[in-house]
């Protein structure tokens, strides 16, 4: 919750959801199952590297699941959420830049 612009909400399927603005960064089911959305290419890299599993319900989606089994896994879970946060901020910045109207310079 210390990352700029983040908020915590009740998730629609139970648990806690983390957001940047209206964009979901991920959610916790209980204290041991973290689900995080990523672009498919990132999801594939994370799963191939053994850093996360395919989503436990939607394995063909960009979502990953990460099981928190011990104290060390908390840092790994935080790193995955941070990656989701960083991607969301980059996407938000790109949208802002794309919609910015530039005024012609006076010559």
Protein Blocks (a to p, Z undefined) as FASTA:
>chain_A
ZZghiacdddfkgpjdddehjbcfbdcehjlbccddddfklmmmmmmnopaccdfklmmb
mbdcdddfbfklmmmmmmmmmmmmmmmmmmmmmmmmmmpccddddZZ
